[in-house]
Structures are given as structure tokens and as C-alpha cells.
Amino acid sequence: MEINLSSLEAKVEQVVSFCERLRQENLALRERVARLEQEKEDLAGRMTVARERLETMMEKLPAE
């Protein structure tokens, strides 16, 4: 019975350790997603500004 309890205790510790690693990985992935979403938003804004500048420049070109 003592051996079974020790074995069970070891397995529970492994599961707890595994869950903690998964929790840390999940947090890191959520942070990465947040950074990438912000980068995407920044790039979309820069593209909008560039498009508006090009449209303004095109309007100033003489008509053919």
C-alpha cells in the first residue's frame, strides 16, 4: 500500500508540474498573440496613411 501511495504521489506531482508548464506556455502564447495583434493594427494604420498619401498625390497629377 505504501508503494502505491508513493507511486500515486509521484504521478500527481508530474501532473501538477505538467499543468504548470502548460499554464506558463499558455500565458506566453497569449502575450505573443496580443503583441502580434497590436503589430497588425499598427501596420494596418500605416497602410491606410500610405494609401491616403498616394490618393492625394494621384489627384494632383495632371489629367491626360
Secondary structure, 3 states (H helix, E strand, C coil): CHHHHHHHHHHHHHHHHHHHHHHHHHHHHHHHHHHHHHHHHHHHHHHHHHHHHHHHHHHHCCCC
